[in-house]
Amino acid sequence: MDQLKKDFNNEILRIIGNRTKDGYCAFCGEQLSENEYCDCPQAEKLNKYFKKTSKFIANINDRLVLSTSLKDARKALKATSNTPKLFDGVSFDDYKVECDSEKNAKATVLNYFDNAIQNYIYGKNLVLIGNSGTGKTMLQTILCNSLISRWLFSCKFINAVDLKGEITKCFNAKSDKTVDEIVNRYKKADFLFLDDIDKLAPTEFVKEFIYSLVNYRIVNQLPIITSANHTLEELDSKFYNEVIVSRLINNSPVIVFSHQNRRFEQ
């Protein structure tokens, strides 16, 4: 457990650098008390990232305190992630690589995982676009479970249709949940996996709650891993318009799954 936190801290220092040196600001040289943040311009640019990672370290401590072992902590996070049971126990090694499209898809997702902490710090998204049956959901699930297993990230996995269903149930008189409670569950996860975003009819209601979810995460630099069968241009023109799509793809890798549906293969 201590090794996990040590590895995380080492990654932070590798990515951001150190903001203090021997009790002084590493940028302007001002003397600082313990855990104090300098407010010089150079430090200000990085303070929000140190605060974000410090909060995550505190979350790791909480998750470990509530568990008797690292294994139990992983199990608890996995139980609340809601990943598809179809891919339980599946790893990156299980994803077939038989063409350039599959090679690129697997390599890009692996690279995203290898740089998970950097992606978390800067809120870098990942978009998977392509035909049904090409392994988008499988790779999303593997990535989600790997983030939990390696770093104890809090991840939420939800199909867009199921998300709408959860929200719609809130309008039932017997429901004990509000729309805000449902959306906040997905707004605040360390990583959000939003599968099949183009399976929803683009009503104003759908656009509103998707925008609320996406915009919150972008503003707070929380990563979203999204999948769709339609192209980015089609998502823009037929579903969510440029306001939402541009937020999902801004400075983020887009994987195009150009290979054929594997489900039809024997």
ZICORCOR-V64361 format. One record per backbone hydrogen bond with DSSP energy under -0.5 kcal/mol. NH is the residue of the N-H (numbers start at 1). CO is the residue of the C=O. E is the energy in kcal/mol with one decimal. If there is no record, write none. Layout:
BEGIN
nh: {NH;NH}
co: {CO;CO}
e: {E;E}
END
This chain:
BEGIN
nh: {5;6;7;8;9;10;11;12;13;14;15;16;17;17;21;24;25;26;29;32;36;38;44;45;46;46;47;48;49;50;51;52;53;54;55;56;57;58;59;60;61;62;63;64;65;66;67;73;74;75;76;77;78;79;80;81;81;82;87;88;90;94;95;96;103;104;105;106;107;108;109;110;111;112;113;114;115;116;119;120;121;122;123;124;126;127;128;129;129;130;131;134;139;140;141;142;143;144;145;146;147;148;149;150;151;152;153;155;156;157;158;160;163;164;165;166;167;168;169;170;170;171;172;175;182;183;184;185;186;186;187;188;190;191;192;193;194;194;195;195;197;199;200;203;207;208;209;210;211;212;213;214;215;216;217;218;219;220;221;222;223;225;226;226;227;228;235;236;237;238;239;239;240;241;241;244;244;245;246;247;248;249;250;252;253;255;255;256;257;257;258;262;264;265}
co: {1;2;3;4;5;6;7;8;9;10;11;12;12;13;24;21;30;19;25;23;33;36;40;41;42;43;43;44;46;46;47;48;49;50;51;52;53;54;55;56;57;58;59;60;61;62;64;69;70;71;72;73;74;75;76;77;78;78;84;85;87;91;92;94;99;100;101;102;103;104;105;106;107;108;109;110;111;113;115;116;117;118;119;119;224;253;226;127;255;228;257;131;135;136;137;138;139;140;141;142;143;144;145;146;147;148;147;153;191;81;193;195;159;160;161;162;163;164;165;166;167;168;169;172;178;179;180;181;182;183;183;184;154;154;223;156;192;225;158;193;227;196;197;201;203;204;205;206;207;208;209;210;211;212;213;214;215;216;218;217;190;192;126;224;194;128;231;232;233;234;234;235;235;235;236;240;241;241;242;243;244;245;246;249;125;127;253;254;129;255;256;133;261;262}
e: {-1.7;-2.2;-2.8;-2.2;-2.5;-2.3;-2.0;-2.1;-2.3;-2.0;-2.3;-3.3;-0.8;-0.7;-3.0;-1.2;-2.8;-2.4;-1.3;-3.1;-2.1;-0.5;-2.7;-1.2;-0.5;-1.3;-2.0;-0.6;-1.1;-1.8;-2.7;-1.8;-2.4;-2.4;-2.1;-1.7;-2.4;-2.0;-2.0;-2.5;-2.3;-2.2;-2.6;-2.3;-2.4;-1.9;-1.0;-2.0;-2.3;-2.2;-2.4;-2.0;-2.7;-2.0;-1.0;-0.7;-0.8;-0.7;-1.6;-1.8;-1.9;-1.7;-1.4;-0.7;-2.3;-2.7;-2.2;-2.7;-2.4;-2.5;-2.1;-2.5;-2.2;-2.0;-2.2;-2.9;-1.4;-1.8;-2.6;-2.4;-2.8;-2.3;-0.7;-2.3;-2.0;-2.2;-3.1;-0.5;-3.2;-1.9;-1.1;-0.9;-2.5;-2.3;-2.5;-2.4;-2.5;-2.7;-2.7;-2.2;-2.3;-1.7;-2.6;-2.7;-1.8;-1.7;-1.4;-0.8;-2.2;-2.8;-2.8;-2.9;-2.4;-2.2;-2.0;-2.4;-2.2;-3.0;-1.9;-0.6;-1.1;-1.8;-1.7;-2.0;-1.8;-2.8;-2.7;-1.2;-0.8;-0.8;-2.2;-1.8;-1.2;-1.7;-1.9;-3.5;-0.6;-2.4;-2.2;-0.7;-2.6;-1.7;-0.5;-2.6;-2.5;-2.1;-2.1;-2.4;-2.4;-2.3;-2.0;-3.0;-3.1;-1.6;-1.7;-2.4;-2.8;-1.9;-1.4;-3.2;-0.6;-3.3;-2.5;-0.6;-1.7;-2.0;-2.5;-2.1;-2.6;-3.0;-0.6;-1.0;-2.5;-0.9;-0.8;-0.8;-0.7;-2.0;-2.5;-0.6;-1.6;-1.9;-1.1;-1.9;-0.7;-3.4;-0.5;-0.5;-3.9;-0.7;-1.2;-3.0;-0.6;-1.5}
END
